[in-house]
Amino acid sequence: IYIYIYISLKGNEVNCYGEKKTVVETAGSRLTELSRKEDCDVVHNLIMTVHDRYRKLHQRATERGRTLEDVKKNAKQFSESWRLLVDWMTEVEQTLDTHKEIAVDHEEIKLQLTEQKDFQKLLRSKRPMYEATLKSGRGLHERSQSAQDRQHLENLLSELRDSWDTISGKSMERQHKLEEALLFSGRFTDALQALNDWLYRAEPQLAEDVPVGGEKDMVNNLIDKHKVFQKELGKRAGCIRTLKRSVRDLTRSSTADAHWLQEQMDELEARWEDVCKLSVSKQARLEAALQQAEKFDRLVHSFLEHLAEAERVLRYGVIPEEEEALLSITSLRSQEMELESIRCLNEEILSSCHPDSIITLKSWISVTKTRYEEVQTWAQQQGQRIQASLSALEAEREKLQRLLDWISSAEEALNLRDQEPPAESIEHNQELIVQHMVSCINTHYLRYPSSAFAPERRSTLKLQPTVIPLPLENLDPQTPQLCQLVSHWQKLWLLALARQGRLEQHEQGLQEMDEFANFDFNVWRKRYMQWISHLKSRILDVFRNIDRDQDGRISKKELIDNVLASKFPTNSLEMNAVANIFDMNGDGFIDYYEFVSALHPSRDPYRRTLDADQINEEVKCLSELFSCP
């Protein structure tokens, strides 16, 4: 019941995920219709991965379902056989317990002995069913993974063996008592004949040429049978001793048949000794056969387990990407030697094998050979895929080396170009920029336009480029070679980027030099005054803004830095010239009067300002401040 429920639940779970897989595939198909080509490839790969993994899951679930169905069938057969045997043995045991007492009359004893022999035949006819049930139970016990189930099976098998041993012992004991009663009833000849018949039947089964080899279960069954025989042999030893005493008594009291009785007794003793020796010899041969069978069983199961593990890796594992992975494939060749050992041991067992084990042993050889060929086929296919993967890896390594060589040569070329003297004209510098950009575009190692690094006109000494992320920054290389390639690629990218910036900076410097050649301070002053007026500020406010320490004077550097930091369109060359003009006395500082004189050359900065002029100036500033543009 538990197995049936488990199979149903797992089947429903797999089918449920099959419906989810269909939903995912449908959603992926709709998504690919609305996505870009590169995104479509990603979605398609994900869908194929889901489909492949579900196919493998469904295949393994189906295989496990078949295995569980077989286990369910075997468990049902074992349960039914066990119940039939136990019920029959319980009934037989009750019958043996309620048997009539041993008779005294000779004819009645012979009748009871005949009935007992018929029961022995019935018991022997039930033995194949008993052995098959034991074998099935041991198989279930070996395959069981639950400790509770194993304990339950052990209890069932123990109960079955105990019941069988009980009725076998009681049957032999009753037969022994009947034979003794027949002997004591005075029918010495009948008792002697019964013992001879028993020894005659037992001797061929103990012969040296009787095969005792085979698979483990068969040898164990033969050992169990031989133990039963040895118990019976031990119990009949008392009958032999009783017969000896009876023969001695008869030969002393009567001389008519003394010679014949002694001959019969000597023949019985000789046969008894032969049977005892054969029993000991068979016990030794059975023990050797059991060791051989256990070794064969260990080799076969170990071999099949290794093949199953190898098949799991080959069929469901990831294709290795290193050459060392070939060792896991070539290690399968060692299994060929193990298969040869199994074959040799099997032939050795078959040479002295019990007829009932021949088919089983041959089937094991067939199974091991077939499984090895299947796994070898998978190994060959995996080997071909690995060889193809290794070839692709080798091609990638060569391509990687070519890229590294090209990057090294490109770095050397950039370093040599940087050592060349800068261009003296704007046209020459622009040609260098165009050559550099064409080289970057053709080789695909500069990913961003040069406009991202175009500096503003007001700054020539220091470029302030836009912050651009480093290419391949988020890439996670999986091998040292790829790490080296990414590192060299990024270094080359930075070198190219730096050269691009230097060329553009040099071009801007050349442009500023050309513009400064036609520099006119009056034009600059008018533009600056218009800019101050546009800001609604006074000259005094501008000067105080520059004079941070409020000491009434500013340095030329403070003037240059403040104007360049503002949004007024100028450059450092113009500002150096302007600062020199502002510093009229050449002391390196500019006071307020020098600042005003430079901006208003027609005004006397040393004339004392009248109150009316100050009022008019304040009114003018306020009116400009509140006037609409």
C-alpha positions as CSV (number, residue, x, y, z in Angstrom):
1,I,0.0,0.0,0.0
2,Y,2.8,2.4,0.9
3,I,4.6,1.7,-2.4
4,Y,1.4,2.3,-4.4
5,I,0.7,5.6,-2.6
6,Y,4.4,6.7,-3.1
7,I,4.2,5.9,-6.8
8,S,0.9,7.8,-7.2
9,L,2.2,10.8,-5.3
10,K,5.4,11.0,-7.2
11,G,3.6,10.5,-10.6
12,N,1.2,13.3,-9.8
13,E,4.0,15.6,-8.7
14,V,6.0,15.0,-11.9
15,N,2.8,15.6,-14.0
16,C,2.1,18.8,-12.0
17,Y,5.5,20.1,-12.9
18,G,4.9,19.0,-16.5
19,E,2.0,21.4,-16.6
20,K,4.1,24.1,-15.1
21,K,6.8,23.4,-17.7
22,T,4.2,23.9,-20.4
23,V,3.1,27.2,-18.9
24,V,6.8,28.3,-18.8
25,E,7.3,27.3,-22.5
26,T,4.2,29.2,-23.5
27,A,5.3,32.3,-21.6
28,G,8.8,32.0,-23.1
29,S,7.4,31.8,-26.6
30,R,5.3,34.9,-26.1
31,L,8.3,36.7,-24.6
32,T,10.6,35.9,-27.5
33,E,8.1,37.5,-29.9
34,L,8.4,40.8,-28.0
35,S,12.2,40.7,-27.2
36,R,15.4,41.6,-29.0
37,K,17.4,39.0,-30.7
38,E,20.0,38.7,-28.0
39,D,17.3,38.4,-25.4
40,C,15.5,35.8,-27.5
41,D,18.6,33.6,-27.4
42,V,18.8,33.8,-23.7
43,V,15.1,32.9,-23.3
44,H,15.4,30.1,-25.7
45,N,18.4,28.7,-23.9
46,L,16.6,28.8,-20.6
47,I,13.6,27.1,-22.1
48,M,15.8,24.4,-23.6
49,T,17.5,23.9,-20.2
50,V,14.1,23.5,-18.4
51,H,12.9,21.1,-21.1
52,D,16.1,19.0,-20.9
53,R,16.1,18.8,-17.1
54,Y,12.4,17.9,-17.1
55,R,13.0,15.2,-19.6
56,K,15.8,13.7,-17.5
57,L,13.6,14.0,-14.4
58,H,10.6,12.3,-16.1
59,Q,12.9,9.5,-17.4
60,R,14.4,8.9,-14.0
61,A,10.9,9.0,-12.4
62,T,9.7,6.5,-14.9
63,E,12.6,4.2,-14.2
64,R,12.0,4.5,-10.5
65,G,8.3,3.8,-11.0
66,R,9.1,0.6,-12.9
67,T,11.5,-0.4,-10.1
68,L,8.9,0.2,-7.4
69,E,6.3,-1.7,-9.4
70,D,8.6,-4.7,-9.5
71,V,9.2,-4.3,-5.8
72,K,5.5,-4.1,-5.2
73,K,4.9,-7.3,-7.3
74,N,7.7,-9.2,-5.4
75,A,6.4,-8.0,-2.1
76,K,2.9,-9.2,-2.9
77,Q,4.2,-12.6,-4.0
78,F,6.3,-12.9,-0.9
79,S,3.4,-12.0,1.3
80,E,1.1,-14.5,-0.3
81,S,3.6,-17.3,-0.3
82,W,4.6,-16.6,3.3
83,R,1.0,-16.7,4.4
84,L,0.2,-19.9,2.6
85,L,3.3,-21.6,4.0
86,V,2.8,-20.4,7.6
87,D,-0.8,-21.5,7.6
88,W,0.1,-24.9,6.2
89,M,2.9,-25.4,8.6
90,T,0.7,-24.3,11.5
91,E,-1.9,-26.9,10.5
92,V,0.8,-29.6,10.0
93,E,2.3,-28.8,13.4
94,Q,-1.0,-29.2,15.1
95,T,-1.5,-32.5,13.2
96,L,2.0,-33.8,14.3
97,D,1.1,-32.8,17.9
98,T,-2.1,-34.8,17.8
99,H,-0.7,-37.9,16.1
100,K,-1.6,-41.3,17.6
101,E,0.9,-42.9,20.0
102,I,3.4,-45.2,18.6
103,A,1.8,-48.6,18.1
104,V,3.0,-51.8,19.6
105,D,1.8,-54.2,17.0
106,H,4.2,-54.8,14.1
107,E,1.6,-54.2,11.3
108,E,0.4,-51.0,12.9
109,I,3.9,-49.7,13.2
110,K,4.6,-50.5,9.5
111,L,1.4,-48.7,8.6
112,Q,2.3,-45.6,10.7
113,L,5.8,-45.7,9.2
114,T,4.3,-45.7,5.7
115,E,2.1,-42.7,6.6
116,Q,5.2,-41.0,7.9
117,K,7.1,-41.6,4.7
118,D,4.2,-40.2,2.7
119,F,4.3,-37.1,4.9
120,Q,8.0,-36.8,4.3
121,K,7.4,-36.8,0.6
122,L,4.8,-34.0,1.0
123,L,7.3,-32.1,3.1
124,R,9.9,-32.5,0.4
125,S,7.5,-31.3,-2.2
126,K,6.9,-28.1,-0.2
127,R,10.6,-27.3,0.1
128,P,11.0,-25.6,-3.4
129,M,8.2,-23.2,-2.4
130,Y,9.8,-22.7,1.0
131,E,13.2,-21.9,-0.6
132,A,11.7,-19.6,-3.2
133,T,9.9,-17.6,-0.4
134,L,13.1,-17.3,1.6
135,K,15.0,-16.1,-1.5
136,S,12.3,-13.5,-2.3
137,G,12.3,-12.3,1.3
138,R,16.1,-12.0,1.3
139,G,16.0,-10.0,-1.9
140,L,13.4,-7.6,-0.5
141,H,15.5,-7.3,2.7
142,E,18.6,-6.4,0.7
143,R,16.8,-3.7,-1.4
144,S,14.9,-2.3,1.6
145,Q,16.1,1.2,2.7
146,S,14.0,1.5,5.8
147,A,15.3,0.1,9.1
148,Q,11.7,-0.7,10.2
149,D,11.0,-2.6,7.0
150,R,14.2,-4.6,7.3
151,Q,13.4,-5.5,10.9
152,H,9.9,-6.6,9.8
153,L,11.2,-8.7,7.0
154,E,13.8,-10.3,9.4
155,N,11.0,-11.2,11.8
156,L,8.9,-12.8,9.0
157,L,11.9,-14.8,7.6
158,S,12.8,-15.9,11.1
159,E,9.3,-17.1,11.8
160,L,9.2,-18.9,8.5
161,R,12.5,-20.7,9.2
162,D,11.5,-21.6,12.8
163,S,8.2,-23.1,11.7
164,W,9.9,-25.1,9.0
165,D,12.6,-26.4,11.3
166,T,10.0,-27.2,13.9
167,I,7.9,-29.4,11.6
168,S,11.0,-31.0,10.0
169,G,12.4,-31.8,13.4
170,K,9.1,-33.3,14.7
171,S,8.7,-35.3,11.5
172,M,12.2,-36.8,11.8
173,E,11.8,-37.5,15.5
174,R,8.5,-39.4,14.8
175,Q,10.1,-41.4,12.0
176,H,13.0,-42.2,14.3
177,K,10.7,-43.4,17.0
178,L,8.7,-45.5,14.6
179,E,11.9,-47.2,13.3
180,E,13.0,-47.8,16.9
181,A,9.6,-49.2,17.7
182,L,9.8,-51.5,14.7
183,L,13.2,-52.7,15.9
184,F,12.0,-53.3,19.4
185,S,8.9,-55.1,18.1
186,G,11.2,-58.0,17.1
187,R,11.2,-57.3,13.4
188,F,14.9,-56.9,13.2
189,T,15.0,-57.6,9.5
190,D,12.5,-54.9,8.7
191,A,14.4,-52.4,10.8
192,L,17.7,-53.3,9.2
193,Q,16.1,-53.0,5.8
194,A,14.7,-49.6,6.6
195,L,18.1,-48.3,7.7
196,N,19.7,-49.8,4.6
197,D,17.1,-48.2,2.4
198,W,17.7,-44.8,4.0
199,L,21.4,-45.0,3.6
200,Y,21.0,-46.2,0.1
201,R,18.9,-43.1,-0.7
202,A,21.3,-40.8,1.1
203,E,24.6,-42.1,-0.4
204,P,24.1,-40.9,-4.0
205,Q,23.2,-37.4,-2.7
206,L,26.5,-37.2,-0.9
207,A,28.7,-38.5,-3.7
208,E,31.8,-36.5,-4.6
209,D,30.6,-36.0,-8.2
210,V,27.3,-34.3,-7.1
211,P,27.7,-30.6,-8.0
212,V,27.3,-28.2,-5.0
213,G,28.4,-24.9,-6.6
214,G,26.1,-22.1,-7.8
215,E,24.9,-18.7,-6.9
216,K,24.8,-17.7,-3.2
217,D,21.1,-18.4,-2.6
218,M,21.3,-21.9,-4.1
219,V,24.4,-22.8,-2.0
220,N,22.7,-21.5,1.1
221,N,19.7,-23.7,0.4
222,L,22.0,-26.7,-0.2
223,I,23.7,-26.0,3.1
224,D,20.4,-25.8,4.9
225,K,19.4,-29.1,3.4
226,H,22.6,-30.7,4.4
227,K,22.2,-29.4,8.0
228,V,18.8,-31.1,8.1
229,F,20.4,-34.3,6.8
230,Q,23.2,-34.1,9.4
231,K,20.6,-33.8,12.2
232,E,18.8,-36.8,10.8
233,L,22.1,-38.6,10.5
234,G,22.9,-37.9,14.2
235,K,19.5,-39.2,15.3
236,R,19.9,-42.4,13.4
237,A,23.2,-43.1,15.1
238,G,21.1,-44.3,18.0
239,C,19.4,-46.8,15.8
240,I,22.7,-48.1,14.6
241,R,23.9,-48.6,18.2
242,T,20.7,-50.4,19.0
243,L,21.0,-52.7,16.0
244,K,24.6,-53.6,17.0
245,R,23.4,-54.6,20.5
246,S,20.5,-56.6,19.0
247,V,22.9,-58.4,16.6
248,R,25.2,-59.3,19.4
249,D,22.4,-60.7,21.5
250,L,20.9,-62.7,18.6
251,T,24.3,-64.2,17.7
252,R,24.9,-65.3,21.2
253,S,21.4,-66.9,21.7
254,S,21.1,-68.4,18.2
255,T,23.7,-69.7,15.8
256,A,21.4,-70.5,12.9
257,D,21.4,-67.1,11.3
258,A,24.3,-65.6,13.2
259,H,26.6,-65.5,10.2
260,W,24.1,-63.9,7.9
261,L,23.1,-61.3,10.6
262,Q,26.8,-60.4,11.1
263,E,27.3,-60.0,7.4
264,Q,24.3,-57.7,7.2
265,M,25.5,-55.7,10.1
266,D,29.0,-55.4,8.7
267,E,27.6,-54.1,5.4
268,L,25.4,-51.7,7.3
269,E,28.3,-50.4,9.4
270,A,30.5,-50.0,6.3
271,R,27.8,-48.1,4.5
272,W,27.2,-46.0,7.6
273,E,30.9,-45.1,7.8
274,D,30.9,-44.1,4.1
275,V,27.8,-41.9,4.5
276,C,29.4,-40.2,7.5
277,K,32.6,-39.5,5.6
278,L,30.7,-38.3,2.5
279,S,28.6,-36.0,4.8
280,V,31.8,-34.4,6.2
281,S,33.3,-34.1,2.7
282,K,30.1,-32.5,1.4
283,Q,30.1,-30.1,4.2
284,A,33.6,-28.9,3.3
285,R,32.7,-28.7,-0.4
286,L,29.6,-26.7,0.5
287,E,31.6,-24.2,2.6
288,A,34.1,-23.8,-0.2
289,A,31.3,-23.3,-2.7
290,L,29.7,-20.7,-0.4
291,Q,32.9,-18.7,-0.2
292,Q,33.1,-18.9,-4.0
293,A,29.5,-17.8,-4.4
294,E,29.9,-14.9,-2.0
295,K,33.0,-13.7,-3.9
296,F,31.1,-13.9,-7.2
297,D,28.1,-12.1,-5.7
298,R,30.4,-9.3,-4.3
299,L,32.2,-8.9,-7.6
300,V,29.0,-8.8,-9.6
301,H,27.2,-6.3,-7.3
302,S,30.3,-4.1,-7.0
303,F,30.7,-4.2,-10.7
304,L,27.1,-3.2,-11.4
305,E,27.2,-0.4,-8.8
306,H,30.3,1.1,-10.4
307,L,28.7,0.8,-13.8
308,A,25.5,2.5,-12.4
309,E,27.6,5.4,-11.0
310,A,29.6,5.7,-14.2
311,E,26.3,5.7,-16.2
312,R,24.8,8.4,-14.0
313,V,27.8,10.6,-14.4
314,L,28.0,10.0,-18.2
315,R,24.3,10.5,-18.8
316,Y,23.3,13.2,-16.4
317,G,26.6,14.8,-15.4
318,V,28.2,18.0,-16.8
319,I,30.6,17.7,-19.7
320,P,34.1,18.4,-18.2
321,E,36.1,21.2,-19.6
322,E,39.6,20.1,-18.6
323,E,41.9,17.4,-20.0
324,E,42.0,15.7,-16.6
325,A,38.4,14.8,-17.1
326,L,39.4,12.2,-19.6
327,L,40.8,10.2,-16.7
328,S,37.3,9.6,-15.4
329,I,36.4,8.1,-18.9
330,T,39.5,6.0,-19.3
331,S,39.1,4.6,-15.8
332,L,36.2,2.6,-17.2
333,R,38.8,0.4,-18.8
334,S,39.7,-1.0,-15.4
335,Q,36.1,-2.3,-15.3
336,E,37.0,-4.5,-18.2
337,M,39.5,-6.4,-16.1
338,E,36.9,-6.8,-13.4
339,L,34.5,-8.2,-15.9
340,E,37.1,-10.7,-17.0
341,S,37.6,-11.8,-13.4
342,I,33.8,-12.3,-13.1
343,R,33.8,-14.3,-16.3
344,C,36.6,-16.6,-15.1
345,L,35.1,-17.1,-11.7
346,N,31.7,-17.9,-13.3
347,E,33.3,-20.5,-15.6
348,E,35.0,-22.1,-12.5
349,I,31.6,-22.2,-10.7
350,L,29.8,-23.6,-13.7
351,S,32.3,-26.5,-13.9
352,S,30.8,-27.8,-10.6
353,C,27.5,-26.0,-10.6
354,H,24.2,-27.3,-9.4
355,P,21.8,-27.7,-12.4
356,D,19.3,-25.3,-10.9
357,S,21.9,-22.5,-10.8
358,I,23.2,-22.7,-14.4
359,I,20.6,-20.4,-15.8
360,T,21.0,-17.9,-13.0
361,L,24.8,-17.7,-13.4
362,K,24.6,-17.4,-17.2
363,S,22.0,-14.6,-16.8
364,W,24.4,-12.8,-14.4
365,I,27.2,-13.0,-17.0
366,S,24.8,-11.8,-19.7
367,V,23.6,-8.9,-17.5
368,T,27.1,-7.7,-16.6
369,K,28.3,-7.9,-20.2
370,T,25.3,-6.1,-21.5
371,R,25.6,-3.4,-18.9
372,Y,29.3,-2.9,-19.6
373,E,28.6,-2.5,-23.3
374,E,25.9,0.0,-22.6
375,V,28.1,2.1,-20.3
376,Q,31.0,1.7,-22.7
377,T,28.8,3.2,-25.4
378,W,27.9,6.1,-23.2
379,A,31.6,6.5,-22.4
380,Q,32.5,6.6,-26.1
381,Q,29.9,9.2,-26.8
382,Q,31.0,11.3,-23.8
383,G,34.6,10.8,-25.0
384,Q,33.7,12.2,-28.4
385,R,32.0,15.2,-26.8
386,I,35.0,15.8,-24.6
387,Q,37.3,15.6,-27.5
388,A,35.2,18.1,-29.4
389,S,35.1,20.3,-26.3
390,L,38.9,20.0,-25.9
391,S,39.4,20.9,-29.6
392,A,37.1,24.0,-29.0
393,L,39.1,24.8,-25.9
394,E,42.4,24.5,-27.8
395,A,41.0,26.8,-30.5
396,E,39.9,29.3,-27.9
397,R,43.4,29.1,-26.3
398,E,45.0,29.9,-29.6
399,K,42.5,32.8,-30.2
400,L,43.2,34.0,-26.7
401,Q,46.9,33.9,-27.3
402,R,46.5,35.9,-30.5
403,L,44.4,38.5,-28.7
404,L,47.1,38.8,-26.0
405,D,49.8,39.1,-28.6
406,W,47.8,41.8,-30.4
407,I,47.1,43.7,-27.1
408,S,50.8,43.6,-26.4
409,S,51.7,45.0,-29.8
410,A,48.9,47.6,-29.5
411,E,50.3,48.7,-26.1
412,E,53.8,49.1,-27.6
413,A,52.4,51.1,-30.5
414,L,50.5,53.4,-28.1
415,N,53.7,53.9,-26.0
416,L,55.7,54.7,-29.1
417,R,53.1,57.2,-30.3
418,D,53.1,58.9,-26.9
419,Q,56.9,59.3,-27.2
420,E,56.5,61.2,-30.4
421,P,56.7,65.1,-30.2
422,P,53.3,66.7,-30.0
423,A,51.7,68.3,-33.1
424,E,52.5,71.9,-33.8
425,S,49.4,72.7,-35.7
426,I,45.7,72.0,-35.2
427,E,45.4,70.3,-38.5
428,H,48.2,67.9,-37.7
429,N,46.7,67.2,-34.3
430,Q,43.3,66.6,-35.8
431,E,44.8,64.1,-38.2
432,L,46.3,62.2,-35.2
433,I,42.9,62.2,-33.4
434,V,41.2,60.8,-36.5
435,Q,43.9,58.1,-36.9
436,H,43.5,57.2,-33.3
437,M,39.7,57.0,-33.5
438,V,39.8,54.9,-36.6
439,S,42.2,52.5,-35.0
440,C,39.9,52.3,-31.9
441,I,36.8,51.6,-34.0
442,N,38.5,49.0,-36.2
443,T,39.8,47.1,-33.3
444,H,36.8,47.5,-31.0
445,Y,38.7,48.3,-27.9
446,L,37.3,51.9,-27.4
447,R,33.6,51.7,-26.7
448,Y,32.8,55.3,-26.0
449,P,32.7,58.4,-28.2
450,S,35.3,61.0,-27.9
451,S,32.7,63.6,-27.1
452,A,32.4,62.2,-23.7
453,F,35.9,63.5,-23.0
454,A,35.6,66.9,-24.7
455,P,36.7,69.4,-22.1
456,E,35.0,72.7,-21.6
457,R,36.6,75.8,-23.0
458,R,37.2,77.4,-19.7
459,S,39.5,74.6,-18.5
460,T,42.7,73.7,-20.2
461,L,45.1,72.8,-17.4
462,K,42.9,70.1,-16.0
463,L,40.4,68.0,-18.0
464,Q,37.2,66.9,-16.2
465,P,35.9,64.0,-18.2
466,T,32.7,62.3,-17.7
467,V,33.0,59.3,-15.4
468,I,32.8,56.2,-17.6
469,P,32.6,52.6,-16.3
470,L,35.5,50.4,-17.0
471,P,34.7,47.9,-19.8
472,L,34.2,44.2,-18.7
473,E,34.1,45.4,-15.1
474,N,31.2,43.1,-14.2
475,L,32.7,40.1,-16.0
476,D,33.6,37.1,-13.9
477,P,36.4,35.2,-15.7
478,Q,36.5,31.5,-14.9
479,T,40.1,30.7,-15.8
480,P,43.4,32.5,-15.2
481,Q,43.9,32.9,-19.0
482,L,40.6,34.9,-19.2
483,C,41.6,36.9,-16.2
484,Q,44.8,37.8,-17.9
485,L,43.0,38.7,-21.1
486,V,40.5,40.9,-19.3
487,S,43.2,42.7,-17.3
488,H,45.3,43.4,-20.5
489,W,42.2,44.5,-22.4
490,Q,41.2,47.0,-19.7
491,K,44.8,48.3,-19.5
492,L,44.8,48.8,-23.3
493,W,41.5,50.5,-23.1
494,L,42.8,52.9,-20.4
495,L,45.9,53.6,-22.4
496,A,43.8,54.4,-25.5
497,L,41.5,56.5,-23.5
498,A,44.4,58.5,-22.0
499,R,45.9,59.1,-25.4
500,Q,42.5,60.3,-26.7
501,G,42.3,62.7,-23.8
502,R,45.8,64.0,-24.3
503,L,45.3,64.6,-28.0
504,E,42.1,66.5,-27.4
505,Q,43.6,68.5,-24.6
506,H,46.5,69.4,-26.9
507,E,44.1,70.4,-29.6
508,Q,42.3,72.6,-27.2
509,G,45.6,74.2,-26.1
510,L,46.5,74.9,-29.7
511,Q,43.0,76.5,-30.3
512,E,43.5,78.6,-27.2
513,M,46.9,79.7,-28.4
514,D,45.4,80.8,-31.8
515,E,42.6,82.6,-30.1
516,F,45.0,84.3,-27.6
517,A,47.1,85.7,-30.5
518,N,44.2,88.0,-31.3
519,F,43.4,88.8,-27.6
520,D,42.0,92.3,-26.9
521,F,41.7,93.3,-23.3
522,N,39.0,95.9,-24.1
523,V,36.8,93.3,-25.7
524,W,37.4,91.0,-22.7
525,R,36.6,93.8,-20.2
526,K,33.4,94.7,-22.0
527,R,32.3,91.1,-22.0
528,Y,33.2,90.8,-18.3
529,M,31.3,94.0,-17.4
530,Q,28.2,92.7,-19.3
531,W,28.5,89.4,-17.4
532,I,28.6,91.3,-14.1
533,S,25.7,93.4,-15.1
534,H,23.7,90.3,-16.1
535,L,24.3,88.9,-12.6
536,K,22.9,92.1,-11.1
537,S,26.1,92.6,-9.1
538,R,28.3,95.5,-8.4
539,I,32.1,95.6,-8.9
540,L,32.5,96.0,-5.2
541,D,30.5,92.8,-4.6
542,V,32.6,90.9,-7.1
543,F,35.8,92.1,-5.5
544,R,34.6,91.2,-2.0
545,N,33.6,87.8,-3.3
546,I,37.1,87.2,-4.5
547,D,38.7,88.8,-1.4
548,R,37.9,86.0,1.1
549,D,40.2,87.3,3.9
550,Q,38.8,90.9,3.5
551,D,42.2,92.5,3.6
552,G,41.5,94.8,0.7
553,R,43.6,93.1,-1.9
554,I,43.6,89.8,-3.9
555,S,46.4,87.8,-5.5
556,K,46.6,87.2,-9.2
557,K,46.0,83.5,-8.5
558,E,42.9,84.2,-6.6
559,L,41.6,86.3,-9.4
560,I,42.4,83.6,-12.0
561,D,40.9,80.7,-10.0
562,N,37.8,82.7,-9.2
563,V,37.0,83.7,-12.7
564,L,37.8,80.3,-14.1
565,A,35.6,78.7,-11.5
566,S,32.7,80.9,-12.5
567,K,30.7,80.4,-15.7
568,F,32.3,83.4,-17.5
569,P,33.6,82.2,-20.9
570,T,37.4,82.6,-20.8
571,N,40.6,80.4,-20.4
572,S,43.8,80.3,-18.4
573,L,45.9,82.1,-21.1
574,E,43.5,85.1,-21.2
575,M,43.3,85.2,-17.4
576,N,47.1,85.3,-17.0
577,A,47.2,88.3,-19.3
578,V,44.2,89.9,-17.6
579,A,45.8,89.4,-14.1
580,N,49.0,91.1,-15.3
581,I,47.0,94.0,-16.6
582,F,45.0,94.3,-13.3
583,D,48.3,94.3,-11.3
584,M,49.3,97.8,-12.3
585,N,52.2,98.2,-9.9
586,G,53.5,94.7,-10.4
587,D,53.6,93.7,-6.7
588,G,51.7,90.5,-7.4
589,F,48.5,91.7,-5.7
590,I,45.5,93.6,-6.9
591,D,43.7,96.1,-4.6
592,Y,40.3,97.5,-5.1
593,Y,41.4,100.6,-6.9
594,E,43.5,98.6,-9.4
595,F,40.5,96.3,-9.9
596,V,38.2,99.3,-10.6
597,S,40.7,101.1,-12.8
598,A,41.1,98.1,-15.0
599,L,37.4,97.7,-15.4
600,H,36.6,101.5,-15.6
601,P,39.7,103.1,-17.1
602,S,37.9,106.4,-17.6
603,R,37.1,106.7,-13.9
604,D,39.5,108.1,-11.3
605,P,39.5,105.5,-8.5
606,Y,41.2,107.9,-6.1
607,R,38.5,110.7,-6.4
608,R,36.5,110.9,-3.3
609,T,33.0,109.9,-4.1
610,L,30.3,112.5,-3.4
611,D,27.3,111.6,-1.4
612,A,25.1,112.4,-4.4
613,D,27.1,110.1,-6.6
614,Q,26.8,107.3,-4.0
615,I,23.1,107.8,-3.8
616,N,22.7,107.8,-7.6
617,E,24.8,104.7,-7.8
618,E,22.7,102.9,-5.2
619,V,19.5,104.0,-6.9
620,K,20.8,102.8,-10.2
621,C,21.8,99.4,-8.8
622,L,18.4,98.9,-7.0
623,S,16.5,99.9,-10.2
624,E,18.5,97.5,-12.2
625,L,17.9,94.8,-9.5
626,F,14.1,95.2,-9.6
627,S,13.7,95.9,-13.3
628,C,12.2,93.3,-15.5
629,P,14.5,91.8,-18.1
